[in-house]
Amino acid sequence: MLPDGRYDEARGDRCSAYAGRYTVTGNHLDYVDYVDDTGFTATGVLRDGVLHHEHLVLYRETGPA
C-alpha cells in the first residue's frame, strides 16, 4: 500500500505480481483495477493501522523499501 493510492503486491519470487489502485473512506478500504485481473475488486478494514482483508491480516512494512 503506497501513500499515493496505489498498491504493489509481491507473490513468491515476483516482486510486482499485482498492482493497481485503492481508496480509503473512514476505516474502509477498496481495491480497484488489479492489473492481471481486470474488473477484480476487494475490500478491507483498517483497524489501528492494520489492514484486515478477507482471511489476511496485513501489517505495515518497516525498514527500507
Helices and strands as residue ranges (DSSP letters): E 6-11, E 14-25, E 28-32, E 42-47, E 50-53, E 56-58
